[in-house]
Amino acid sequence: MTFIWIVAGVVVVAIALAVMFSRLQSPPPRNLSDEHIRTAVREGKQVAAIRWYRTLHGVDLKRAKREVALLAAEQPTASSDERAQGQ
């Protein structure tokens, strides 16, 4: 009988953690677009950008991570902006 209570407790904790985790994730914007993904990358929200990329384009995790990394590499850095202003 004790075993059943332990299992029930573990299940309740697992469900509570799953609910908490799902609330931490930012939901995709309505009318999700590539611009939303670029904005997430600029704001440093890589995980959200990857998830949104997968949702929008229907690709696997590996491809979405690669594409978001490429988007992040395209973003201008502060040092390159400063150099452009100084010239």
VOMAR-480881 format. One record per atom (N, C-alpha, C, O, CB): residue number from 1; residue in three letters; x, y, z. Coordinates in nm, 4 decimals. Glycine has a CB too. Layout:
% VOMAR-480881
     n   res          u          v          w
   NUM   Ala          X          Y          Z
...
//
This chain:
% VOMAR-480881
     n   res          u          v          w
     1   Met     0.0824    -0.1192     0.0000
     1   Met     0.0000     0.0000     0.0000
     1   Met     0.0871     0.1259     0.0000
     1   Met     0.0535     0.2244    -0.0659
     1   Met    -0.0939    -0.0004     0.1210
     2   Thr     0.1969     0.1233     0.0724
     2   Thr     0.2878     0.2375     0.0780
     2   Thr     0.3468     0.2652    -0.0596
     2   Thr     0.3652     0.3806    -0.0982
     2   Thr     0.3999     0.2126     0.1801
     3   Phe     0.3762     0.1585    -0.1330
     3   Phe     0.4327     0.1728    -0.2669
     3   Phe     0.3386     0.2526    -0.3579
     3   Phe     0.3843     0.3362    -0.4358
     3   Phe     0.4610     0.0343    -0.3279
     4   Ile     0.2106     0.2278    -0.3487
     4   Ile     0.1126     0.2983    -0.4307
     4   Ile     0.1137     0.4472    -0.3976
     4   Ile     0.1050     0.5308    -0.4876
     4   Ile    -0.0283     0.2396    -0.4096
     5   Trp     0.1243     0.4805    -0.2698
     5   Trp     0.1275     0.6211    -0.2303
     5   Trp     0.2547     0.6896    -0.2805
     5   Trp     0.2518     0.8062    -0.3197
     5   Trp     0.1174     0.6338    -0.0778
     6   Ile     0.3633     0.6182    -0.2789
     6   Ile     0.4896     0.6738    -0.3294
     6   Ile     0.4783     0.7001    -0.4795
     6   Ile     0.5169     0.8068    -0.5273
     6   Ile     0.6082     0.5775    -0.3001
     7   Val     0.4262     0.6038    -0.5524
     7   Val     0.4094     0.6200    -0.6970
     7   Val     0.3142     0.7357    -0.7258
     7   Val     0.3399     0.8171    -0.8145
     7   Val     0.3566     0.4892    -0.7611
     8   Ala     0.2052     0.7428    -0.6514
     8   Ala     0.1092     0.8522    -0.6717
     8   Ala     0.1752     0.9871    -0.6437
     8   Ala     0.1514     1.0837    -0.7162
     8   Ala    -0.0149     0.8335    -0.5807
     9   Gly     0.2565     0.9945    -0.5410
     9   Gly     0.3268     1.1184    -0.5092
     9   Gly     0.4230     1.1589    -0.6190
     9   Gly     0.4309     1.2764    -0.6549
     9   Gly     0.4016     1.1041    -0.3788
    10   Val     0.4958     1.0627    -0.6723
    10   Val     0.5899     1.0903    -0.7810
    10   Val     0.5148     1.1405    -0.9044
    10   Val     0.5600     1.2338    -0.9708
    10   Val     0.6719     0.9638    -0.8157
    11   Val     0.4023     1.0799    -0.9347
    11   Val     0.3221     1.1221    -1.0501
    11   Val     0.2725     1.2654    -1.0305
    11   Val     0.2776     1.3457    -1.1236
    11   Val     0.2022     1.0260    -1.0715
    12   Val     0.2251     1.2976    -0.9115
    12   Val     0.1756     1.4327    -0.8840
    12   Val     0.2885     1.5349    -0.8986
    12   Val     0.2684     1.6414    -0.9570
    12   Val     0.1144     1.4404    -0.7420
    13   Val     0.4053     1.5035    -0.8468
    13   Val     0.5196     1.5942    -0.8577
    13   Val     0.5600     1.6109    -1.0040
    13   Val     0.5900     1.7220    -1.0476
    13   Val     0.6390     1.5418    -0.7746
    14   Ala     0.5610     1.5021    -1.0795
    14   Ala     0.5977     1.5092    -1.2209
    14   Ala     0.4995     1.5973    -1.2983
    14   Ala     0.5407     1.6775    -1.3821
    14   Ala     0.6021     1.3683    -1.2823
    15   Ile     0.3719     1.5828    -1.2707
    15   Ile     0.2714     1.6651    -1.3381
    15   Ile     0.2887     1.8120    -1.2998
    15   Ile     0.2812     1.8999    -1.3857
    15   Ile     0.1289     1.6169    -1.3028
    16   Ala     0.3118     1.8385    -1.1718
    16   Ala     0.3310     1.9771    -1.1269
    16   Ala     0.4528     2.0400    -1.1944
    16   Ala     0.4470     2.1556    -1.2364
    16   Ala     0.3471     1.9823    -0.9736
    17   Leu     0.5621     1.9660    -1.2053
    17   Leu     0.6819     2.0179    -1.2718
    17   Leu     0.6567     2.0430    -1.4198
    17   Leu     0.7042     2.1422    -1.4750
    17   Leu     0.7986     1.9209    -1.2547
    18   Ala     0.5824     1.9538    -1.4843
    18   Ala     0.5521     1.9723    -1.6265
    18   Ala     0.4679     2.0982    -1.6487
    18   Ala     0.4905     2.1723    -1.7443
    18   Ala     0.4785     1.8489    -1.6821
    19   Val     0.3724     2.1216    -1.5613
    19   Val     0.2884     2.2408    -1.5734
    19   Val     0.3717     2.3662    -1.5503
    19   Val     0.3573     2.4640    -1.6237
    19   Val     0.1708     2.2352    -1.4734
    20   Met     0.4584     2.3650    -1.4499
    20   Met     0.5429     2.4806    -1.4215
    20   Met     0.6361     2.5090    -1.5396
    20   Met     0.6528     2.6241    -1.5799
    20   Met     0.6248     2.4572    -1.2928
    21   Phe     0.6962     2.4040    -1.5944
    21   Phe     0.7883     2.4208    -1.7062
    21   Phe     0.7165     2.4773    -1.8281
    21   Phe     0.7706     2.5634    -1.8975
    21   Phe     0.8545     2.2877    -1.7411
    22   Ser     0.5950     2.4296    -1.8548
    22   Ser     0.5229     2.4772    -1.9730
    22   Ser     0.4867     2.6245    -1.9593
    22   Ser     0.4770     2.6946    -2.0600
    22   Ser     0.3964     2.3940    -1.9957
    23   Arg     0.4666     2.6727    -1.8375
    23   Arg     0.4353     2.8140    -1.8174
    23   Arg     0.5585     2.9019    -1.8315
    23   Arg     0.5457     3.0211    -1.8592
    23   Arg     0.3727     2.8349    -1.6808
    24   Leu     0.6771     2.8461    -1.8133
    24   Leu     0.8000     2.9240    -1.8276
    24   Leu     0.8319     2.9528    -1.9730
    24   Leu     0.8952     3.0535    -2.0043
    24   Leu     0.9161     2.8512    -1.7633
    25   Gln     0.7884     2.8650    -2.0617
    25   Gln     0.8169     2.8832    -2.2025
    25   Gln     0.7289     2.9936    -2.2594
    25   Gln     0.6092     2.9999    -2.2313
    25   Gln     0.7961     2.7521    -2.2795
    26   Ser     0.7892     3.0799    -2.3391
    26   Ser     0.7104     3.1864    -2.3991
    26   Ser     0.6333     3.1307    -2.5184
    26   Ser     0.6916     3.0652    -2.6048
    26   Ser     0.8008     3.3050    -2.4421
    27   Pro     0.5040     3.1561    -2.5235
    27   Pro     0.4241     3.1058    -2.6355
    27   Pro     0.4601     3.1796    -2.7633
    27   Pro     0.5033     3.2947    -2.7584
    27   Pro     0.2736     3.1205    -2.6061
    28   Pro     0.4431     3.1153    -2.8762
    28   Pro     0.4728     3.1855    -3.0011
    28   Pro     0.3729     3.2976    -3.0229
    28   Pro     0.2571     3.2868    -2.9827
    28   Pro     0.4711     3.0882    -3.1206
    29   Pro     0.4171     3.4051    -3.0864
    29   Pro     0.3245     3.5145    -3.1165
    29   Pro     0.2145     3.4654    -3.2118
    29   Pro     0.2306     3.3640    -3.2796
    29   Pro     0.4006     3.6353    -3.1787
    30   Arg     0.1041     3.5379    -3.2157
    30   Arg    -0.0010     3.5027    -3.3145
    30   Arg     0.0624     3.5180    -3.4517
    30   Arg     0.1759     3.5649    -3.4434
    30   Arg    -0.1319     3.5950    -3.3001
    31   Asn     0.0277     3.4956    -3.5578
    31   Asn     0.0894     3.5226    -3.6886
    31   Asn     0.2416     3.5160    -3.6834
    31   Asn     0.3087     3.6117    -3.7223
    31   Asn     0.0462     3.6593    -3.7395
    32   Leu     0.2966     3.4055    -3.6364
    32   Leu     0.4406     3.3859    -3.6242
    32   Leu     0.5089     3.4063    -3.7592
    32   Leu     0.4625     3.3560    -3.8615
    32   Leu     0.4715     3.2456    -3.5692
    33   Ser     0.6201     3.4810    -3.7583
    33   Ser     0.6939     3.5069    -3.8821
    33   Ser     0.8440     3.5025    -3.8537
    33   Ser     0.8874     3.4948    -3.7387
    33   Ser     0.6536     3.6445    -3.9433
    34   Asp     0.9214     3.5077    -3.9616
    34   Asp     1.0669     3.5106    -3.9469
    34   Asp     1.1123     3.6341    -3.8713
    34   Asp     1.2149     3.6303    -3.8033
    34   Asp     1.1344     3.5057    -4.0834
    35   Glu     1.0386     3.7428    -3.8815
    35   Glu     1.0758     3.8647    -3.8092
    35   Glu     1.0658     3.8435    -3.6587
    35   Glu     1.1480     3.8956    -3.5833
    35   Glu     0.9865     3.9823    -3.8521
    36   His     0.9662     3.7678    -3.6142
    36   His     0.9556     3.7348    -3.4713
    36   His     1.0784     3.6552    -3.4259
    36   His     1.1306     3.6757    -3.3163
    36   His     0.8256     3.6541    -3.4433
    37   Ile     1.1225     3.5654    -3.5114
    37   Ile     1.2395     3.4829    -3.4781
    37   Ile     1.3638     3.5706    -3.4712
    37   Ile     1.4441     3.5562    -3.3790
    37   Ile     1.2592     3.3692    -3.5824
    38   Arg     1.3810     3.6614    -3.5672
    38   Arg     1.4963     3.7528    -3.5646
    38   Arg     1.4952     3.8397    -3.4390
    38   Arg     1.5998     3.8642    -3.3789
    38   Arg     1.4967     3.8423    -3.6901
    39   Thr     1.3770     3.8859    -3.3998
    39   Thr     1.3656     3.9679    -3.2790
    39   Thr     1.4052     3.8869    -3.1563
    39   Thr     1.4753     3.9380    -3.0689
    39   Thr     1.2221     4.0222    -3.2631
    40   Ala     1.3620     3.7631    -3.1484
    40   Ala     1.3990     3.6767    -3.0347
    40   Ala     1.5504     3.6573    -3.0303
    40   Ala     1.6098     3.6579    -2.9225
    40   Ala     1.3275     3.5389    -3.0445
    41   Val     1.6126     3.6402    -3.1461
    41   Val     1.7585     3.6239    -3.1513
    41   Val     1.8271     3.7509    -3.1027
    41   Val     1.9219     3.7445    -3.0244
    41   Val     1.8050     3.5894    -3.2952
    42   Arg     1.7794     3.8668    -3.1490
    42   Arg     1.8381     3.9949    -3.1058
    42   Arg     1.8262     4.0136    -2.9550
    42   Arg     1.9152     4.0708    -2.8920
    42   Arg     1.7701     4.1121    -3.1781
    43   Glu     1.7158     3.9654    -2.8967
    43   Glu     1.6934     3.9799    -2.7529
    43   Glu     1.7628     3.8706    -2.6716
    43   Glu     1.7523     3.8686    -2.5490
    43   Glu     1.5449     3.9785    -2.7236
    44   Gly     1.8334     3.7800    -2.7391
    44   Gly     1.9050     3.6744    -2.6693
    44   Gly     1.8174     3.5573    -2.6279
    44   Gly     1.8572     3.4782    -2.5424
    44   Gly     1.9708     3.7306    -2.5492
    45   Lys     1.7010     3.5447    -2.6857
    45   Lys     1.6078     3.4363    -2.6528
    45   Lys     1.6245     3.3228    -2.7538
    45   Lys     1.5349     3.2951    -2.8335
    45   Lys     1.4603     3.4877    -2.6517
    46   Gln     1.7397     3.2585    -2.7487
    46   Gln     1.7743     3.1571    -2.8481
    46   Gln     1.6799     3.0369    -2.8429
    46   Gln     1.6397     2.9854    -2.9472
    46   Gln     1.9177     3.1108    -2.8274
    47   Val     1.6446     2.9922    -2.7228
    47   Val     1.5599     2.8738    -2.7105
    47   Val     1.4228     2.9008    -2.7723
    47   Val     1.3696     2.8173    -2.8455
    47   Val     1.5452     2.8323    -2.5622
    48   Ala     1.3662     3.0172    -2.7428
    48   Ala     1.2370     3.0530    -2.8016
    48   Ala     1.2499     3.0634    -2.9532
    48   Ala     1.1616     3.0181    -3.0260
    48   Ala     1.1849     3.1863    -2.7426
    49   Ala     1.3585     3.1225    -3.0012
    49   Ala     1.3794     3.1375    -3.1455
    49   Ala     1.3867     3.0005    -3.2134
    49   Ala     1.3301     2.9806    -3.3209
    49   Ala     1.5085     3.2180    -3.1735
    50   Ile     1.4563     2.9074    -3.1504
    50   Ile     1.4674     2.7723    -3.2073
    50   Ile     1.3313     2.7050    -3.2098
    50   Ile     1.2931     2.6450    -3.3103
    50   Ile     1.5676     2.6866    -3.1268
    51   Arg     1.2583     2.7148    -3.1001
    51   Arg     1.1257     2.6526    -3.0934
    51   Arg     1.0323     2.7136    -3.1972
    51   Arg     0.9595     2.6416    -3.2655
    51   Arg     1.0656     2.6681    -2.9524
    52   Trp     1.0343     2.8458    -3.2091
    52   Trp     0.9482     2.9135    -3.3062
    52   Trp     0.9888     2.8790    -3.4490
    52   Trp     0.9029     2.8630    -3.5356
    52   Trp     0.9533     3.0651    -3.2853
    53   Tyr     1.1198     2.8673    -3.4743
    53   Tyr     1.1665     2.8307    -3.6078
    53   Tyr     1.1130     2.6927    -3.6453
    53   Tyr     1.0667     2.6714    -3.7573
    53   Tyr     1.3213     2.8326    -3.6143
    54   Arg     1.1199     2.5989    -3.5499
    54   Arg     1.0682     2.4644    -3.5753
    54   Arg     0.9193     2.4679    -3.6045
    54   Arg     0.8712     2.3990    -3.6944
    54   Arg     1.0960     2.3727    -3.4563
    55   Thr     0.8461     2.5486    -3.5279
    55   Thr     0.7016     2.5583    -3.5476
    55   Thr     0.6693     2.6177    -3.6844
    55   Thr     0.5824     2.5673    -3.7555
    55   Thr     0.6378     2.6432    -3.4367
    56   Leu     0.7388     2.7241    -3.7208
    56   Leu     0.7099     2.7956    -3.8453
    56   Leu     0.7492     2.7151    -3.9685
    56   Leu     0.6749     2.7097    -4.0665
    56   Leu     0.7820     2.9290    -3.8466
    57   His     0.8676     2.6521    -3.9629
    57   His     0.9212     2.5862    -4.0825
    57   His     0.9065     2.4342    -4.0831
    57   His     0.9332     2.3702    -4.1849
    57   His     1.0654     2.6204    -4.0969
    58   Gly     0.8644     2.3755    -3.9711
    58   Gly     0.8438     2.2306    -3.9658
    58   Gly     0.9711     2.1499    -3.9835
    58   Gly     0.9698     2.0457    -4.0491
    58   Gly     0.7459     2.1902    -4.0702
    59   Val     1.0813     2.1970    -3.9256
    59   Val     1.2091     2.1267    -3.9381
    59   Val     1.2455     2.0607    -3.8055
    59   Val     1.1823     2.0853    -3.7028
    59   Val     1.3210     2.2238    -3.9826
    60   Asp     1.3485     1.9766    -3.8098
    60   Asp     1.3924     1.9100    -3.6878
    60   Asp     1.4780     2.0042    -3.6020
    60   Asp     1.5150     2.1135    -3.6448
    60   Asp     1.4713     1.7822    -3.7222
    61   Leu     1.5078     1.9590    -3.4811
    61   Leu     1.5806     2.0423    -3.3856
    61   Leu     1.7188     2.0809    -3.4368
    61   Leu     1.7609     2.1955    -3.4212
    61   Leu     1.5935     1.9701    -3.2529
    62   Lys     1.7892     1.9868    -3.4973
    62   Lys     1.9254     2.0139    -3.5443
    62   Lys     1.9265     2.1256    -3.6494
    62   Lys     2.0097     2.2161    -3.6435
    62   Lys     1.9882     1.8856    -3.6027
    63   Arg     1.8349     2.1186    -3.7442
    63   Arg     1.8306     2.2218    -3.8489
    63   Arg     1.7888     2.3565    -3.7903
    63   Arg     1.8441     2.4599    -3.8275
    63   Arg     1.7333     2.1806    -3.9618
    64   Ala     1.6920     2.3560    -3.6993
    64   Ala     1.6467     2.4819    -3.6396
    64   Ala     1.7606     2.5471    -3.5616
    64   Ala     1.7789     2.6686    -3.5698
    64   Ala     1.5249     2.4580    -3.5470
    65   Lys     1.8374     2.4683    -3.4859
    65   Lys     1.9503     2.5236    -3.4109
    65   Lys     2.0530     2.5839    -3.5054
    65   Lys     2.1067     2.6914    -3.4787
    65   Lys     2.0157     2.4153    -3.3237
    66   Arg     2.0805     2.5152    -3.6156
    66   Arg     2.1772     2.5655    -3.7132
    66   Arg     2.1290     2.6971    -3.7751
    66   Arg     2.2065     2.7920    -3.7871
    66   Arg     2.2014     2.4606    -3.8235
    67   Glu     2.0029     2.7028    -3.8137
    67   Glu     1.9499     2.8232    -3.8771
    67   Glu     1.9462     2.9415    -3.7803
    67   Glu     1.9771     3.0541    -3.8191
    67   Glu     1.8100     2.7964    -3.9316
    68   Val     1.9089     2.9168    -3.6550
    68   Val     1.9077     3.0248    -3.5558
    68   Val     2.0500     3.0713    -3.5268
    68   Val     2.0731     3.1904    -3.5061
    68   Val     1.8387     2.9784    -3.4252
    69   Ala     2.1448     2.9791    -3.5253
    69   Ala     2.2851     3.0175    -3.5060
    69   Ala     2.3320     3.1062    -3.6212
    69   Ala     2.4061     3.2021    -3.5993
    69   Ala     2.3752     2.8918    -3.4949
    70   Leu     2.2896     3.0752    -3.7425
    70   Leu     2.3247     3.1590    -3.8576
    70   Leu     2.2615     3.2973    -3.8456
    70   Leu     2.3250     3.3980    -3.8773
    70   Leu     2.2801     3.0918    -3.9885
    71   Leu     2.1360     3.3021    -3.7996
    71   Leu     2.0712     3.4317    -3.7782
    71   Leu     2.1459     3.5122    -3.6723
    71   Leu     2.1643     3.6331    -3.6867
    71   Leu     1.9241     3.4124    -3.7364
    72   Ala     2.1888     3.4447    -3.5659
    72   Ala     2.2623     3.5139    -3.4591
    72   Ala     2.3952     3.5668    -3.5114
    72   Ala     2.4387     3.6750    -3.4720
    72   Ala     2.2862     3.4194    -3.3391
    73   Ala     2.4598     3.4916    -3.5995
    73   Ala     2.5879     3.5357    -3.6553
    73   Ala     2.5698     3.6570    -3.7462
    73   Ala     2.6617     3.7377    -3.7599
    73   Ala     2.6543     3.4214    -3.7329
    74   Glu     2.4536     3.6709    -3.8079
    74   Glu     2.4264     3.7846    -3.8956
    74   Glu     2.3985     3.9126    -3.8188
    74   Glu     2.4104     4.0219    -3.8742
    74   Glu     2.3096     3.7535    -3.9850
    75   Gln     2.3613     3.9004    -3.6907
    75   Gln     2.3268     4.0177    -3.6105
    75   Gln     2.4518     4.1012    -3.5860
    75   Gln     2.5560     4.0466    -3.5496
    75   Gln     2.2620     3.9759    -3.4760
    76   Pro     2.4433     4.2321    -3.6052
    76   Pro     2.5599     4.3176    -3.5798
    76   Pro     2.5918     4.3216    -3.4304
    76   Pro     2.5019     4.3233    -3.3463
    76   Pro     2.5350     4.4607    -3.6330
    77   Thr     2.7184     4.3231    -3.3998
    77   Thr     2.7608     4.3321    -3.2607
    77   Thr     2.7877     4.4777    -3.2264
    77   Thr     2.7981     4.5616    -3.3159
    77   Thr     2.8865     4.2452    -3.2349
    78   Ala     2.7988     4.5081    -3.0996
    78   Ala     2.8246     4.6470    -3.0565
    78   Ala     2.9573     4.6942    -3.1106
    78   Ala     2.9694     4.8101    -3.1503
    78   Ala     2.8231     4.6590    -2.9026
    79   Ser     3.0571     4.6082    -3.1134
    79   Ser     3.1884     4.6515    -3.1600
    79   Ser     3.1854     4.6842    -3.3094
    79   Ser     3.2509     4.7792    -3.3522
    79   Ser     3.2934     4.5434    -3.1315
    80   Ser     3.1114     4.6083    -3.3890
    80   Ser     3.1052     4.6392    -3.5326
    80   Ser     3.0242     4.7671    -3.5553
    80   Ser     3.0533     4.8426    -3.6481
    80   Ser     3.0426     4.5206    -3.6118
    81   Asp     2.9220     4.7924    -3.4709
    81   Asp     2.8468     4.9174    -3.4828
    81   Asp     2.9356     5.0366    -3.4492
    81   Asp     2.9320     5.1388    -3.5177
    81   Asp     2.7235     4.9153    -3.3907
    82   Glu     3.0147     5.0229    -3.3442
    82   Glu     3.1033     5.1322    -3.3044
    82   Glu     3.2058     5.1608    -3.4114
    82   Glu     3.2385     5.2766    -3.4372
    82   Glu     3.1730     5.0998    -3.1735
    83   Arg     3.2574     5.0550    -3.4748
    83   Arg     3.3555     5.0745    -3.5808
    83   Arg     3.2918     5.1459    -3.6989
    83   Arg     3.3546     5.2326    -3.7596
    83   Arg     3.4150     4.9402    -3.6253
    84   Ala     3.1688     5.1112    -3.7321
    84   Ala     3.1006     5.1744    -3.8458
    84   Ala     3.0745     5.3213    -3.8176
    84   Ala     3.0844     5.4034    -3.9088
    84   Ala     2.9683     5.1024    -3.8769
    85   Gln     3.0414     5.3570    -3.6936
    85   Gln     3.0156     5.4949    -3.6594
    85   Gln     3.1446     5.5778    -3.6559
    85   Gln     3.1434     5.6973    -3.6855
    85   Gln     2.9451     5.5022    -3.5257
    86   Gly     3.2537     5.5138    -3.6201
    86   Gly     3.3814     5.5834    -3.6078
    86   Gly     3.4436     5.6161    -3.7437
    86   Gly     3.5312     5.7022    -3.7512
    86   Gly     3.4778     5.4998    -3.5264
    87   Gln     3.4014     5.5508    -3.8488
    87   Gln     3.4621     5.5732    -3.9809
    87   Gln     3.3964     5.6847    -4.0547
    87   Gln     3.4358     5.7160    -4.1670
    87   Gln     3.4559     5.4489    -4.0640
//
